[in-house]
Amino acid sequence: MNTMSSIRNLSRAVQILIVPLAFALCALPSAAAANPTAVIKTSKGDIQVELLAEQAPTTVANFVNYANSGFYDGTIFHRVISHFMIQGGGFTADMEKKATGEPITNEADNGLSNRRGTLAMARTSDPHSATAQFFINVQDNMNLDHTGQTNPRDWGYAVFGRVTGGMEVVDEIRFVQTTRVGPYSDVPVEPVIIERITVSGD
């Protein structure tokens, strides 16, 4: 009897410990939400991208707004340099520049590096001039990283995403034949069209 009583008492003690523990586990904060993703549908194939919203919130929100509005539909990769990057999102197939919204703050000081497969914002010599155009690094381009704020070059180019699938499509685009069109160099002879960019989880 003493043994059975001891077992019952032990069982009750375990239950007393388990129930509060279960409530405590339920009260823990849930894991951080996954980053939004995008699919860049091109005439050469699809490119899957993870958008790094935590490190580049303004830049990601800007990109998502342009994508969701249909701005990128029918634009092209208009500047392709095989051992540097492919740039797009601002010109139509007949090399007409699209009107954009206001420029955004440069978030290149977010700790992300312009390594192969990352997406970054294109801009002019003004560090805070990026609007819609972006590029995909086809090799490590750490010379584009943020190093300071004393001059435009030091500011760098803001990385805001990374390719998670379809890098073979990026590599196919990087080696297309290019030419000069008016004042623009490195323009693909056959337009590489961004048919649509769709975003999930934004």
NULUMLUM-995705 format. One record per residue: x, y, z of N, C-alpha, C, O, CB in turn; residue in three letters. Coordinates in pm, whole numbers, padded with zeros to 5 digits, always signed. Each point is the difference from the previous one (the first is absolute). Glycine has a CB too. Layout:
BEGIN
XYZXYZXYZXYZXYZALA
...
This chain:
BEGIN
+00083-00121+00000-00083+00121+00000+00086+00125+00000-00029+00097-00070-00151-00221+00191MET
+00287+00121-00041+00086+00117+00006+00062+00029-00136+00015+00116-00040+00032-00165+00280ASN
-00009-00059-00312+00060+00016-00133-00100+00061-00097+00034+00092-00074+00116-00287+00117THR
-00274+00143-00044-00104+00053-00090-00030+00146+00032-00017+00082-00090-00081-00312+00069MET
+00092+00261+00150-00027+00138+00041+00111+00093-00046-00026+00113-00044-00101-00196+00242SER
+00248+00035-00187+00114+00083-00044-00005+00026-00150+00030+00110-00045+00108-00205+00232SER
-00176-00007-00264-00009+00014-00146-00106+00102-00036+00020+00084-00088+00056-00321+00058ILE
-00194+00228+00100-00108+00095-00028+00043+00143+00034-00029+00094-00075-00140-00274+00119ARG
+00237+00196+00064+00047+00133+00040+00100+00056-00100-00002+00118-00034-00034-00179+00273ASN
+00126-00028-00287+00098+00043-00100-00068+00041-00128+00039+00098-00064+00130-00252+00164LEU
-00273+00077-00140-00074+00031-00122-00065+00137+00010+00002+00078-00095-00042-00322+00057SER
-00021+00273+00157-00064+00131+00018+00105+00113-00008-00027+00106-00056-00153-00214+00199ARG
+00296+00084-00086+00106+00103-00001+00046+00030-00142+00022+00116-00036+00052-00192+00262ALA
-00061-00029-00306+00041+00018-00140-00104+00081-00076+00034+00088-00079+00092-00306+00086VAL
-00256+00186+00017-00106+00074-00067+00002+00148+00039-00021+00087-00084-00117-00296+00078GLN
+00163+00235+00134+00005+00139+00049+00111+00076-00070-00014+00120-00028-00076-00192+00250ILE
+00201+00004-00251+00112+00065-00069-00027+00018-00148+00036+00103-00058+00119-00201+00226LEU
-00219-00001-00231-00019+00002-00145-00100+00106-00043+00023+00070-00099+00030-00312+00094ILE
-00165+00255+00078-00104+00094-00043+00050+00143-00008-00022+00064-00103-00146-00215+00206VAL
+00234+00206+00002+00052+00138-00012+00103+00014-00112+00008+00103-00067-00049-00073+00311PRO
+00122-00138-00263+00100+00005-00106-00066+00011-00136+00049+00073-00086+00107-00209+00227LEU
-00266+00065-00161-00073+00006-00128-00052+00141-00024+00009+00051-00111-00072-00293+00134ALA
+00006+00304+00082-00049+00137-00014+00114+00096-00030-00016+00093-00079-00171-00145+00236PHE
+00302+00030-00094+00116+00087-00022+00048-00009-00144+00035+00101-00062+00031-00128+00302ALA
-00064-00097-00293+00044-00018-00139-00095+00069-00096+00043+00058-00100+00063-00276+00162LEU
-00237+00212-00032-00099+00066-00086+00018+00151+00000-00033+00068-00097-00126-00255+00141CYS
+00211+00238+00067+00014+00145+00014+00124+00054-00068+00013+00122-00017-00135-00139+00230ALA
+00214-00072-00253+00122+00046-00067-00033+00065-00132-00091-00045-00069+00222-00135+00181LEU
-00056+00286-00151-00027+00064-00130+00027-00095-00113+00093-00081+00007-00036+00302+00089PRO
-00137-00213-00202+00018-00087-00116+00125+00039-00076+00051+00111+00015-00298-00144-00031SER
+00296-00057-00066+00119+00028-00080-00025+00117-00093-00113+00027-00041+00181-00269+00052ALA
+00040+00312-00044-00012+00116-00089-00061-00042-00133+00029-00107-00053+00169+00215+00164ALA
-00282-00022-00163-00066-00028-00128+00105-00014-00110+00103+00069+00001-00309+00056+00074ALA
+00179-00213-00168+00093-00022-00111+00004+00124-00088-00097+00074-00011+00052-00322+00017ALA
+00159+00269-00070+00013+00112-00093-00094-00019-00118-00029-00114-00039+00270+00146+00109ASN
-00289+00079-00128-00078-00014-00123+00088-00054-00112+00122+00015+00002-00271+00174+00068PRO
+00086-00252-00168+00073-00054-00114-00059+00059-00128-00113+00048-00002+00165-00262+00128THR
+00026+00210-00230-00046+00051-00130+00044-00094-00110+00101-00069+00011-00091+00307+00073ALA
-00089-00240-00189+00037-00073-00122+00009+00103-00112-00097+00068-00034-00017-00285+00111VAL
+00233+00227-00134+00021+00088-00115-00016-00087-00124+00089-00078-00035+00069+00236+00164ILE
-00271-00143-00194-00028-00080-00120+00057+00073-00121-00044+00110-00032-00168-00208+00136LYS
+00309+00037-00171+00065+00064-00114-00019-00084-00126-00045-00115+00005+00213+00220+00150THR
-00132-00045-00266-00009-00072-00127+00104-00112-00010-00004-00079-00094-00082+00288-00012SER
+00178-00216+00202+00100-00106+00004-00031-00105+00106+00067-00103+00008+00102+00267-00087LYS
-00271-00138+00162-00033-00092+00108-00024+00075+00129+00011+00122+00005+00125-00300-00115GLY
-00169+00103+00214-00035+00061+00129+00120+00007+00094+00086-00088+00002-00319+00001-00029ASP
+00236+00196+00105+00102+00020+00102-00072+00016+00133-00083+00090+00015+00247+00019-00179ILE
-00134-00196+00262-00062+00008+00132+00090+00080+00093+00122-00015-00001-00240-00207-00034GLN
+00056+00306+00115+00075+00093+00083-00056+00004+00142-00122-00004+00019+00176+00141-00223VAL
+00033-00131+00302-00039+00030+00138+00029+00148+00024+00111+00047-00025-00064-00285+00104GLU
-00147+00311-00029+00014+00142+00028+00035+00019+00147-00071-00049+00087-00094+00107-00271LEU
+00274+00011+00212+00054+00010+00135-00058+00121+00072+00065+00104+00015+00147-00217-00091LEU
-00336+00096+00120-00077+00112+00054+00055+00051+00133-00013+00119+00029-00186-00212-00144ALA
+00258+00007+00194+00051+00045+00129+00118+00094-00017+00010+00102+00069-00088-00315+00034GLU
+00170+00178-00195+00119+00082-00020-00026+00121-00088+00067+00103+00015+00068-00308+00012GLN
-00230+00197-00119-00025+00110-00095-00150+00026-00011-00058-00018-00107+00267-00041-00021ALA
-00273+00103+00236-00147+00014-00001-00052+00101-00101-00099-00027-00068+00104-00035+00306PRO
+00059+00177-00249-00047+00103-00093+00017-00046-00144-00089+00020-00083+00148+00157+00249THR
+00055-00237-00195+00030-00045-00136-00093-00113-00042-00050-00001-00113+00288+00068+00145THR
-00262-00162+00058-00090-00111-00032-00141+00052-00022-00067-00041-00095+00211-00117+00229VAL
-00191+00246-00047-00135+00055-00015-00014+00074-00133-00104-00009-00065+00085+00031+00314ALA
+00123+00049-00288+00000+00072-00127-00009-00098-00118-00080+00020-00091+00216+00164+00197ASN
-00055-00288-00103+00000-00101-00106-00135-00069-00009-00053-00020-00109+00299-00014+00142PHE
-00301-00003+00082-00130-00068+00005-00109+00090-00058-00087-00048-00073+00162-00083+00275VAL
-00072+00260-00169-00101+00093-00053+00006+00008-00152-00104-00003-00066+00118+00133+00279ASN
+00106-00120-00267+00014+00004-00146-00048-00131-00062-00070+00000-00102+00266+00158+00125TYR
-00158-00270+00038-00040-00131-00054-00151-00017+00003-00060-00039-00100+00278-00057+00176ALA
-00279+00126+00038-00144-00021+00015-00083+00094-00088-00113-00032-00036+00156-00043+00268ASN
+00014+00191-00265-00072+00095-00085+00007-00037-00147-00070+00059-00083+00119+00118+00249SER
+00035-00276-00200+00017-00039-00140+00103+00084-00074+00015-00013-00121-00248-00062+00124GLY
+00304+00160+00070+00099+00089-00063+00103-00078-00080+00038+00040-00110-00071+00123+00295PHE
+00079-00275-00130+00108-00075-00065-00046-00081-00121+00083-00046-00079+00027+00035+00299TYR
-00240-00007-00236-00051-00082-00111+00043+00058-00135-00033+00115-00031-00164-00185+00174ASP
+00269-00008-00221+00040+00046-00132+00127+00083-00003+00041+00046-00107-00276-00050+00051GLY
+00299+00023+00173+00131+00066-00002+00106-00103-00039-00031-00117-00018-00043+00285+00195THR
+00197-00124-00188+00107-00089-00047+00124+00009+00088+00015+00092+00081-00103-00066-00314ILE
+00174-00123+00216+00137+00013+00050+00076+00078-00108+00040-00056-00102-00048-00164+00241PHE
+00026+00348-00115+00051+00089-00104+00151+00019+00005+00059+00055-00093-00276+00060+00099HIS
+00281-00161+00101+00146+00014+00013+00056-00131+00051-00026-00040+00113+00008+00289-00068ARG
+00095-00315-00130+00051-00133+00033+00151-00002-00022+00048+00020-00111-00269-00128+00046VAL
+00294+00084+00173+00146-00008-00006+00039-00135+00059-00018-00024+00120+00049+00279-00100ILE
+00022-00343-00103+00013-00142+00033+00079-00030+00126-00029-00098+00069+00013+00057-00308SER
+00114+00122+00271+00081-00026+00119-00022+00107+00106+00092+00035+00075+00078-00149-00219HIS
-00292+00164+00149-00034+00103+00098-00142-00018+00054-00018-00046+00113+00176+00204-00230PHE
-00259-00124+00036-00137-00009+00046-00097+00013-00117+00039+00035-00111+00029+00060+00333MET
-00196-00125-00194-00107+00025-00097-00098+00097+00066-00043-00021+00113+00069-00210-00224ILE
-00060+00337+00038-00081+00108+00057-00130+00015-00077-00001-00006-00123+00209+00124+00200GLN
-00318-00097-00005-00128+00015-00068-00101+00074+00084+00030+00053+00107+00016-00262-00229GLY
-00170+00210+00069-00111+00056+00075-00030+00145-00026-00077+00061+00075+00133-00222+00092GLY
+00002+00220-00273-00024+00141-00022-00032+00041-00142-00045+00112-00024+00192-00078+00209GLY
-00124-00126-00281-00020+00033-00141-00094-00102-00066-00005-00116+00039+00235+00221-00047PHE
-00303-00058-00090-00083-00089-00082+00088-00063-00108+00117+00035-00014-00325+00106+00059THR
+00151-00233-00121+00076-00072-00102+00053+00091-00110+00097-00034-00067-00235-00164+00116ALA
+00074+00313-00069+00049+00095-00100+00088+00108+00063+00019+00107-00058-00224-00150-00079ASP
+00258+00014+00256+00094+00086+00072-00060+00136+00036+00069+00102+00000+00115-00218-00120MET
-00312+00114+00152-00065+00120+00055+00006-00011+00152-00041-00100+00058-00113+00124-00260GLU
+00206+00081+00266+00012-00001+00145-00135+00028+00064-00069+00094-00039+00308-00018+00022LYS
-00277-00158+00116-00128+00016+00065+00008+00104+00113+00101+00010+00070-00157-00248-00129LYS
-00052+00313+00076-00008+00097+00109-00016-00076+00132-00072-00100+00007-00031+00276-00161ALA
+00169-00129+00258-00002-00069+00129-00050+00093+00111-00027+00118-00023+00217-00263-00053THR
-00201+00088+00195-00034+00078+00117+00123+00067+00058+00105+00007-00064-00294-00161+00110GLY
+00175+00204+00076+00110+00070+00065+00113-00096+00037-00025-00117+00026-00138+00285+00063GLU
+00287-00120-00087+00113-00085+00040-00008-00037+00148-00070+00065+00078+00212+00042-00255PRO
-00071-00210+00213-00002-00050+00138+00136+00018+00067+00102+00025-00065-00279-00192+00001ILE
+00175+00154+00195+00124+00009+00078+00088-00121-00026-00049-00113-00007-00070+00247+00184THR
+00246-00110-00192+00097-00107-00024+00021-00081+00127+00042+00054+00102+00071+00085-00280ASN
-00141-00269+00172+00018-00089+00115+00122-00091-00017+00002-00112+00053-00250+00118-00016GLU
+00349+00040-00109+00118-00082-00024+00081-00027+00127+00086-00088+00001-00079+00180-00230ALA
-00034-00018+00335+00073-00020+00125-00067-00105+00089+00005+00008+00122+00073+00229-00134ASP
-00142-00336-00051-00076-00102+00074+00078-00127+00029-00055-00097+00052-00148+00189-00157ASN
+00331-00093+00070+00083-00116+00027+00000-00106-00107+00075-00098+00009-00117+00144+00224GLY
-00043-00029-00337-00005-00097-00110+00103+00035-00106+00030+00117-00022-00275-00157+00066LEU
+00299-00061-00109+00107+00019-00098-00047-00035-00140-00082-00089-00020+00251+00041+00198SER
-00113+00120-00275-00034-00023-00142+00074-00123-00053+00091+00009-00081-00128+00239+00049ASN
-00007-00363+00080+00059-00126-00045-00082-00060-00113-00114+00041-00024+00207-00081+00254ARG
-00036-00056-00297-00068-00066-00112-00139-00047+00044-00016-00063+00105+00238-00009-00201ARG
-00322+00103+00014-00135-00044+00027-00082+00093+00085-00116-00028+00028+00203-00196-00049GLY
-00030+00336+00064-00078+00096+00078-00062+00105-00092+00050+00028-00108+00101-00064+00306THR
-00263+00093-00151-00066+00109-00070+00032+00131+00073+00001+00004+00123-00188-00157-00203LEU
+00212+00257+00005+00029+00131+00058-00067+00108-00085-00037-00023-00115+00257-00060+00210ALA
-00234+00200-00036-00064+00111-00070+00101+00077-00085+00110+00031+00045-00277-00013+00140MET
+00126+00010-00309+00080+00087-00087-00030+00145+00038-00108+00031+00048+00107-00203-00238ALA
+00097+00259+00166-00017+00142+00032+00094+00084-00086+00084-00054-00072-00154-00003+00308ARG
+00055+00188-00225+00092+00092-00067+00115+00029+00097+00019-00073+00097-00207+00177-00236THR
+00264+00001+00112+00109+00037+00090-00051+00050+00135+00075+00005+00097+00064+00051-00297SER
-00266-00018+00205-00062+00039+00127-00030-00127+00079-00073-00086-00048-00028+00298-00055ASP
+00156-00226+00225-00021-00123+00076-00147-00033+00025-00037-00118+00011+00254+00161+00096PRO
-00302+00059-00098-00140-00021+00034-00092+00026-00120-00100+00071+00011+00152-00006+00226HIS
-00016-00122-00351-00074+00025-00124-00069-00123-00057-00061+00008-00106+00223+00171+00060SER
-00153-00294+00115-00060-00123-00053-00152+00012-00005-00064+00054+00090+00257-00187+00001ALA
-00250+00081-00200-00146-00001-00014-00047-00143-00029-00033-00074+00093+00033+00314-00177THR
-00004-00279-00043-00053-00132-00037+00107-00097-00050-00015-00121+00016-00197+00235-00071ALA
+00318-00062-00005+00097-00090-00063+00082-00077+00104+00038+00054+00104-00026+00103-00299GLN
+00013-00282+00164+00078-00087+00087+00097-00081-00085-00012-00004-00123-00178-00009+00290PHE
+00285-00050-00101+00092-00089-00074+00026-00125+00082-00016-00003+00122+00123+00201-00237PHE
-00065-00302+00043+00040-00126+00061+00149-00018-00023+00047-00002-00114-00279-00101+00079ILE
+00305+00089+00143+00145-00022-00011+00027-00140-00055-00052-00098+00053+00095+00257+00139ASN
+00037-00167-00298+00033-00131-00058+00137-00048+00047+00044-00109-00037-00185+00164-00163VAL
+00207+00025+00280+00124-00039+00065+00009+00080+00130-00080+00091+00022+00198-00147-00245GLN
-00022+00024+00307+00020+00078+00121+00049+00140-00037+00104+00016-00063-00053-00226+00196ASP
-00128+00312-00092+00033+00139-00030+00007+00081+00130-00073+00098+00018-00039-00116-00245ASN
+00201-00025+00317+00009+00067+00130+00045+00145-00010-00015+00076+00096+00064-00297+00003MET
+00005+00261-00215+00036+00141-00020-00124+00089-00003+00011+00123+00007+00192-00196-00134ASN
-00322+00012+00117-00125+00076+00001-00059+00013+00141-00103+00064+00018+00061-00143-00250LEU
+00108+00019+00332-00053+00002+00136+00018+00136+00067+00085+00080-00039-00035-00324+00055ASP
-00131+00267+00084+00008+00122+00081+00128+00000+00082+00031-00098+00069-00283+00111-00059HIS
+00327+00098-00016+00121+00013+00080+00002+00129+00082+00087+00018+00085+00034-00152-00255THR
-00214+00222+00144-00003+00127+00073-00102+00094-00061-00074-00038-00091+00314+00010+00153GLY
-00245+00151-00011-00098+00098-00047+00063+00131-00044-00068+00102-00012-00097-00207+00165GLN
+00296+00102-00176+00069+00125-00034-00017+00040-00146+00006+00118-00033+00158-00171+00210THR
-00187-00045-00264-00022+00032-00142-00092-00105-00061-00022-00107+00058+00249+00219-00074ASN
-00283-00083-00103-00095-00091-00063+00052-00142-00020-00075-00096+00016-00019+00293-00128PRO
+00221-00211+00078+00054-00134-00024+00005-00081+00129-00028-00120+00000+00164+00210-00190ARG
-00101-00024+00301+00007-00070+00128-00136-00053+00044-00009-00103+00067+00200+00249-00005ASP
-00298-00075-00102-00134-00041+00043-00035-00141-00048-00068-00074+00071-00001+00314-00075TRP
+00114-00276-00114-00027-00133-00052-00140-00017-00055-00077+00095-00012+00240-00179+00174GLY
-00195-00041-00196-00127-00036-00063-00074-00098+00090+00055-00102+00042+00042+00138-00274TYR
-00223-00005+00261-00076-00074+00101-00045-00137-00048-00078-00011-00094+00002+00229+00183ALA
+00126-00322-00024-00046-00136-00024-00131-00021+00075-00013+00038+00116+00252-00122-00147VAL
-00338+00024-00037-00130-00021+00064-00060-00138-00026-00111-00029+00045+00075+00273-00066PHE
+00108-00329-00050-00053-00132-00029+00108-00094-00048+00114+00040-00024-00332+00062-00030GLY
+00180-00228+00040+00095-00099-00053-00075-00104-00082-00113-00037+00032+00268+00073+00165ARG
-00091-00082-00301-00059-00103-00087+00003-00134+00073+00104-00042+00052-00030+00167-00261VAL
-00189-00190+00213-00010-00132+00064-00027-00111-00101+00006-00118+00033-00089+00230+00174THR
+00053-00074-00329-00024-00097-00106+00003+00069-00134-00039+00116-00012-00098-00257+00167GLY
+00182+00070-00257+00006+00059-00133+00128+00076-00028+00004+00085-00089-00247-00070+00098GLY
+00349-00044+00066+00127+00068-00028+00052-00037-00139+00075+00076-00060-00022-00075+00306MET
-00095-00118-00296+00039-00037-00136-00063+00093-00102+00057+00022-00108-00034-00261+00180GLU
-00139+00296-00040-00065+00098-00088+00081+00131+00002+00023+00061-00104-00251-00165+00146VAL
+00269+00144+00079+00085+00119+00012+00127-00017-00083+00042+00092-00070-00133-00048+00302VAL
+00152-00162-00224+00123-00025-00075-00024-00003-00151+00087+00039-00077+00000-00168+00273ASP
-00205+00084-00237-00032+00005-00143-00013+00144-00047+00047+00037-00107-00164-00260+00125GLU
+00052+00305+00065-00017+00142-00036+00134+00071-00006+00023+00082-00089-00251-00082+00195ILE
+00317-00030-00013+00126+00074+00009+00086-00017-00125+00085+00085-00030-00093-00114+00276ARG
-00013-00081-00321+00084-00027-00116-00069+00029-00134+00049-00043-00105+00065-00128+00241PHE
-00227+00242-00133-00064+00034-00128+00085+00103-00074+00080+00072+00060-00308-00121+00037VAL
+00207+00054-00227+00073+00098-00082-00056+00139+00026-00121+00020+00006+00167-00195-00183GLN
+00044+00273+00191-00043+00137+00028+00049+00096-00107+00088-00033-00080-00087-00018+00324THR
-00059+00170-00244+00036+00103-00097-00020+00137+00063-00029+00011+00119-00035-00163-00311THR
+00079+00254+00113-00026+00136+00045-00128+00050-00065-00020-00018-00120+00268+00062+00152ARG
-00334+00019+00047-00124+00057-00051-00004+00147+00043-00024+00030+00117-00098-00255-00108VAL
+00146+00315-00104+00006+00142+00035+00108+00025+00103+00115-00038-00022-00359+00061-00028GLY
+00211+00039+00162+00101+00030+00102+00027-00118+00094+00085+00010+00089-00154+00228-00101PRO
-00004-00348-00007+00010-00112+00093+00086-00113-00055-00018-00045-00113-00208+00106+00201TYR
+00320-00105-00006+00085-00113-00037-00044-00125+00075-00078+00007+00094+00271+00149-00139SER
-00140-00272+00000-00026-00129+00066-00148-00040-00004-00050-00064+00093+00245+00110+00054ASP
-00263-00007-00254-00142-00032-00017-00012-00133-00077+00059-00013-00107-00123+00261+00109VAL
-00011-00345+00051-00016-00125-00074-00056+00022-00140-00094+00077-00020+00059-00193+00237PRO
+00094+00047-00315-00046+00009-00139-00145-00047-00009-00083+00065-00064+00318-00101-00021VAL
-00264-00077+00149-00137-00050+00009-00051+00033+00140+00059-00046+00098-00015-00142-00266GLU
-00150+00266+00180-00046+00043+00133-00026-00118+00094-00062-00099-00038-00039+00299-00070PRO
+00151-00187+00230-00029-00096+00106-00111+00063+00085+00025+00092+00078+00215-00190-00076VAL
-00360+00048-00018-00118+00066+00056-00033-00052+00139-00001-00120+00025-00085+00154-00256ILE
+00059+00060+00322-00058-00034+00130-00151+00000-00021-00063+00106-00004+00259-00004+00140ILE
-00252-00219-00148-00143-00010-00031-00086+00039+00119-00103+00066-00015+00154-00247-00148GLU
-00008+00142+00281-00073+00034+00122+00085-00035+00121+00083-00091-00005-00304+00052-00110ARG
+00200+00114+00223+00059-00036+00130-00113-00018+00098-00077+00093+00026+00292+00035-00074ILE
-00226-00248+00104-00105-00028+00098+00064-00019+00136+00105-00063+00013-00252-00043-00189THR
+00082+00160+00278+00053-00005+00137-00095-00080+00088-00122+00013-00011+00236+00210-00020VAL
-00057-00305+00117-00078-00078+00096+00048+00028+00141+00119+00023+00022-00158-00202-00194SER
-00053+00177+00267+00035+00015+00140+00038+00139+00041+00065+00018+00103+00008-00245-00113GLY
-00113+00330-00068+00034+00137+00035-00095+00048+00109+00011+00114+00046+00078-00069-00279ASP
